């Protein structure tokens, strides 16, 4: 039997809906409009949700070595500080502009507030004043197969710490700091500004003489000093106890030390420690925070 092209087209139009219906029914039925069919190889997030970590028995919890801080009463309130950091940015095409949001100023203020300082908008009422400027300038892009895969930006810092009388107590000047970002140009500028805020905080509160708790910093640094370079031997347990004695004043420094991957060089005991070089400063910082807050992190 011969079917001409126009007849074949009509024949296909008539049978095609029935063929599609048979295929859909064999595959499990119709999919409602607006609802995508779930891919069979896509894992179910609810089914793979991990069970909550069980609580440890009381006998396995670390012993309390001191009184737990009372959130309503135990607080650290240091001096008042005014922060004012001007910012300038430059795009790939050379356009210079002043960002509407002062990222460095906002982040630096939060770092200082976390450390216990009071941030005031009125400089006349502040004991210390932090002022200066930063700039973020496009340096170069990384290109792979004719596609930009990263943006490299350079930042500069000029910041001064003054007292209430205007006397300069500390100055931080860094001509160039480089930072890569793989997301996009806008993200690269924001990321570098956040990083510059961290550098300023580190210079003022971890390396400076005015806003730094030198006793706490020296205790943390002592964990990384080789025994041949020390006058007398110390043990990690002694350092942890002294740091915990500082209480909440040591917390900002211990939080920063949670990213310290240097090897502990003093004698130390740590649960399930087999290789001494596996013990890092962040392990002991975590242990000290446990002693202060009586919270077991299971790190």
N, C-alpha and C positions, 0 to 999 in steps of 0.2 A: 504494500500500500504506500503510495507516495503522498507526502505531506508538504505542501508548498510553504514558503517562508511565512506568509501572513497567517496561515492556518496554524503553523507551529508556534508562533508567538501567542495566538489566542489559547492554544492548548497548554502552553507553559504557564500563562497567567491564571488559568483555571486550576491547574494541579498544584502550583507552587504553594498556596496557603495550606493545602492538605499535607504536603510533604513537610513543611515547617512545623505544623502541629504535631506530626508524628515524631519528629526529632526532639521537640521540646518535651513531649510527654515521656519519651525514652530517657531524657536527661534529668528528669525529676520534676517536671511541671513548669508552669509559667512563672516568670519573675515579675512581681508587681512593678508598675510604672514608677520611675524615679528611684528605684531601689536596685543598687548594683549587686550582681551575684558575687558572693564571696569566693575568692580564689581558693581552690582546695589546698594549695601548698602554703598559704599564708597562715602563720600560727595564730591561735586564739590567745589574745593577751590575758583574758580573764582565766582561761584554763592554765596558763603558765605563770600566774601570779604566785610569787613565793610566799610561803606561810610566814607569819610573824615570828621574829626571834623569841624563843621562850625565855622567860625570866629565870635568872640563876637562883638556886637555893640560897638561903641566908648564910649557910656555912661556907659557901664558895665566894661570897662577896668579900672584898678587901676590908680589913679592920679599920675602924675609924680612928684616926690619929689626932683629930682636933674637932672643934665645934663647927658644925655646918653653918655657912653664912645665911643670914636671914635677909631675903630680898627686900623686906620692908625697912630694915635698919642698917644692914651692912652695905655701905656705899662708899665710893671713892670720889671725892670732889676736890679737884686741883684748881689751879689758878685760872682766871678768865683770859681768853685769847680772842683777838679780832683777826680775821683772815680776809685778805683781799688780793687775789691773783688775777691779773689781766692776761687775756689769751689772744693769740693771733694764729691763724691757720692759712695754709696755701694749698690749692688744688693742683692737679696734674697740669692743667692748662695755664698755670701761673697766676690765677686769680687769688688775691689776698683778701681775707675778710675776718671780721671779729665774730666768733661764734656767739649765738644768743645765750646758750647755756654754758656757764662757767664750770666745766667738768672738773678741772683741777681744784678749784676752790671748794666745790661741793664735796669731793672725795677726801681732800685733805682735812676739811672740817669734821667729817665723819670719823676719820682715823683718830683725830685728836679727841673727839667726844668719846669714842670708845676707850681711849686711854684715861679718861676721867676729867679732862679739861672742859671748862664751860666756854662755849662759843657765843660771843656777843656781837651784835650788829653795830653797836656804838663803840668806836675805837677809844673814845675818851674814858670809858668805864673799864677798859681792859688793861690788865697788868702787862700783857705782852701783845705785840702786834706783828703779824706776819704779812709781808707785802712783797710784791714782785711781779714778774711777767714770765710767760712761757710762750714759745712759738713752735708750731709743727709745720714743717716744710717738706713737700714731696721731694724724694731723692731719685728713685728709679722704680721701674716695674720689672718683674721677672716674667719672661715670656717663654712658653713652651709650645711648639707646633703652632706658631702664629696666634697664640691665645695667652692673655695675661693670667697668670696663676697666682700672683702675689704682688702686693704694693709695699714698697719700702719707704718709710718716712723717717725724717730726722727731727729731733726735738732739742730745744735749748732751754736752760733754766737760769734765771737770775732772781734769787729770793733772799730777803733779809729778815732777821728776827730782831725786833727792837723792844726796849722796855718802855715804860709809860712816859719816860722823859725823851724818848726818841733816840737813845743811845743804841748803836748797833751791837748786838750781842753775838750774832752768828750770821754768816753769809754763805749761801750755797750757789755756786756758779758752775754750770756744766755747759760747755759750748755745743756738744753734740751727743745725742743718744739716739741710736737707730733701733727701729722696730719693724718687723714684718707682719703682714696680715694677709690671709688668703681669701677673705670673704669678699670685700669690695673696698673701694676707695674711702667711702664715708666711714665704714667700720674701722679702717686703718687709722683715720684721724682720731676717732673717739678712743680707740684702744691705746694709742700712744699717749693721749692726754691722761687717761687713767693711770698708765704706767708712770708718767712723770709725777703724778700726785703721790704715788707710792715711794718714789725716789726721794721726794722732798720730806715725807714723813720719816723715812728711814734716816735721812741725814739729821733731822731735828730731834727725833725722839729715841733713836737707837744708837746714834753715833755722836750726837752733840754733847755739850756740857751743861746746858741750861735746862732743857726739858727732858733729859734722859735720867732714868733711875739707874745710876751707874752700878749700884750694888747688885741689882737683879741682872743687868747685862753681863757683868763680870762673872757671876755665878754660872750663867748659861754658857759663856765662852770658856769657862774652866773645864767643861766637859769635853772639849775638843783639843785640849792642850796635851801634847805628848808628855809622858812621865819624865823623859830626859830634860824637858824644858821647864819643869816645875821645881820650885824650891822644896816643897814637901808634898808627900803623897796624900791624895784624897780619894774618897770613894763616892760613887754616884748616889748612894743612899744619903750621905751627908748633904750633898748639893740639893737633892730633892727636898729634904727636910727644911733646909734654910730657905729655899724658894717658896715652899708652902707657908713658912712663917710670915712671909711678906703678904700673904693673903691676896686680896683683890688687886692690890697694886702691881702684882706680878703677872696678872692675867693677860694684859695686852701683849706683853713680851713673850709669854708662853704660847699665845695664839699665833704670833709671828713665827715662833720656833717650830710650830707644827709642820712647816715647810722646809725645815733645816735638815738636809740629808747627809750632813757630815757624820763620820763615824765617831762613836763615843770612845775616848782614849783612856778614861779612868776605869778603875775596877768597878764592875757593876754586876748585879744579879737581875735576871729578867726571866719570866716564865718561859720555859721551852726554848731557851737560848742555847744553841749548840755551837755556833761559830761566832766568836766575839766580835768580829768585824761586821756582822749583820745588825748589830745594835746601833741605831742612829739616834741623833739628838731628838728628833721628833717623837721617838718612843718615850724618852724620859720626860719630855715636855707634856705629853699626854698623861703620863703617870702622875706628874705633879698636879695637873688640873684635876685628876681624880681625887687626890688628897685634899685639894682645896674645896671642891664642890661635893665630894662624896658621891660622885656619879661614875659608874663603871662603863667605859667606852668599848671594851673588848678589842682594842687595837692590837 
